[in-house]
């Protein structure tokens, strides 16, 4: 890295073989595994969604999510390896989401990763899943047009079901949290509102569809804003 700019991924040659990492994610309601080469190129990405399971509850039911992860984790990891045309012995390491997330869901992915690491002798790295959100900006799919490399410093907005965060990223692994919601994240607020209005689950798409023909001036809602602050008032 030179100055504050991230250099382009170097070319791979025979003296610098590709580094391939298996990533495992089970922080909430989706079981996922992917193989990434040299920190940027996605060789495979397998995901098992639980949307249909949780729709009956109008939100994520943690115990149901945990049990479904147990059923999905082995076939999803196997699928990720097959799609990447690799065996466990071809990998250079294993990464797994260690948090934040639902404890019962996280433990499934962590135990899977631990078992693979112990059995294979590969190094194991626990990853904060918000860092995963940030570093997704560097990822690119195999065979597709290369993206521009992000340059530092950069401002990132993380918006997910459980997190709404404004992060200043000064360089690799150097962060400053500028603000976030005081309680409910945007995604959780959408789910709660959709459940109250009986619009269905997940709440975000359901509310967006319902609002397509709505009148934006029907109600005079005040703008949620705390002066001299980057803290977001509750979305709910």
Protein Blocks (a to p, Z undefined) as FASTA:
>chain_A
ZZjbdcddddddfklccdddddddffbmbccddddeehlacfbdcdddfklmmmmnopac
fklmmmmmmmmmmmmmmmmmmmnopafklpgbdcddfbdcdfklmmmmmmmmmmmmmmno
pacddddfklmmmmmmmgccehiacddddddddddddddfkbccddddfbghiacdfbdc
fklcfklmmmmmmmmnonopcfklmmmmmmmmmcfklpccdddddehiabdcdfZZ
